[in-house]
Amino acid sequence: MTQGPRPIIHRLPLDGGHVMHVEEHGDPAGLPALVLHGGPGSGSSPVLRRDFDARRYRIICPDQRGSGRSTPAGAITANTLADLLDDLRRLRDHLRIERWLVVGGSWGATLALAHALDQPGAVAGLLLRNVFLARGGDIHGFFAQAVRHGDPEWRALWNEAWRRQCPITDVIAQALAHGTPQRQCRIAALWFAWEQRMATGRPAPQPDDATLQRLVARYRVQAHYLRHGCWLRAPTLLQRCVALPTVPTLIVHGTQDRVCPPQGARALAHALQGRAILRWVSGAGHDPTHPAIAAAMRQALNDYALTQAFSGAGESAPGMRISAGAG
């Protein structure tokens, strides 16, 4: 990324006692681009804006409710998908932006799609990386794989859910909201280790105490959303996407993504019926820092800066099929 001037910082009061932290980078006269972080709960990061040319873009990076430097950190009261969509409406009004390119990866892609459905006239284009569709099977599969991997702590959480006759997301969400500090830290460390292994294929570094507290806040928000199916159960996000605005849309997805299965990207492209380009990144997983993922995103952003469109056709990935549960 070409470095621009020092960021402009906004602290935007929201309802429910929340305050949203927003950073603007790049050229204030450049193409407006809204960058939505993942999680939910992860917070924005320099990694998410590094592929932008700051001479061409006005890069807007909000921390969603309870996330990053928004306050209160880790708060789940008054924190739903509807609240996040209202926050984006408020942010656009505050910044006096008519339309923006919306860029998001993983949960950020979910929120980007929901925002485009909520405010179709506000969205000039969609750049979606490693899309997460918030399907029940995707959420269940992430935790089921952890249990099958053989870790006794994941097995204990699974057994607790079985005894209580509830999903494992309920057990985790309740523990992170109301459990002892020790249990919250243990679950956060466990989740982080599994997420990093799934995303990068490498063991996670041992978090220090400050990092662990941030992880507790992050996963408290994420578990809260997953427990409720991200408020996208009926109708599902795929079912809703038939109403997406017809704007330039590019889906960039790693063929080896174990966190957000590639079949989800194929299902989304199928639902959009030719209104989106699906570009596979061979050999890449969920990690946004993977060199091939970063190169694909950088190329897409450069193309859009020049033409306000995404160039080229989608690339096929052999052996991929839409799963029966894609809807």
C-alpha positions, 0 to 999 in steps of 0.5 A: 500500500502507498502510505498517505497522510496520518489517519483521521479519527472519528469517535461516533456515538451510537445507541445502547451506550456504544461508541464506534471508532473509525479511521480514515486513511488515504486521500480524502478526495479519493474513491470512498471505500468502506473496509469491514473487518471479520469476526464478528468481533475482530476489529480493524487491522492495518492488514485489511487496508494494505492492498489499497493505493492510498493515493486513489482511495479514501479508506474508511475503517470502522470497528464494529460494536464491541470490537477493536477500539470501539467501546465498550470492548466486548459488549454484546448488549444492543449488539445485533446485525440490525444494530450494525446495519444502522451504524453503517447508515449513521456512519455514511451520513456522518461522513457525507458519502453518497456511495462507496465500494464495500470491501470485506473478508469472512464475516466482513463479507457477510456484513458487506452483503447485508449492508448492500441489501439494506442500503442498495443505493449506497453501494457502488461495488462489492469486493468480497474475500473468503465469504462466510454465509452464516449457514448453520452447517458452516458454524457447526462444522467449524466446531465439529472439526475441532472436536474431531481433531481430538483435543480433550478440551473441545471434547469436554465442551461438546459433551457439556453441550450434549448434556445440556441439549443445546448447541456448542455455541450456546455453551461457549457464548454463555461461558464467555459472557458469564463464566469465571475469568479463568474459564473465559481466558481458557476458552479464548485461548483454545478458540484462537489456537484452533482458528489459527491452525484452520486459517494458516495451517500453523500453530498459534503463538502463545498469547500474552495476558493483554492479548488474551484479554482482547481475545476474550472480548473478541470471541465473546462478540463472535460467540454471541453472533454465532449463537444467534445464527448472525440473525440470518437464519430465515430467510438465509443470506443466500436467499436474500442475495437475489435482491442484491443491487446490480453493481460490480461484484468480485468474490476472491476465495482460496481453494483451500479455505478450511474456515469458510468452505469454498462451496459457499463462494460457489453457492453465492456466485450461483445465487447471483446468476452471473452478476458476480465474478468468482475468482479462485486463488489456488492453494490459498486458505483463509489467511488474508496475508497469503501472498496470492490472496493479497495479490488478487485483492491488490489487483482487484482494487487497482482495477476498480480505481481505474475503471470502477469495475473488476476486470476479467472472467472468473476462474474455475476450480476443478472438483468443486460442487455446490453442497446440498445444504447451500441454501 
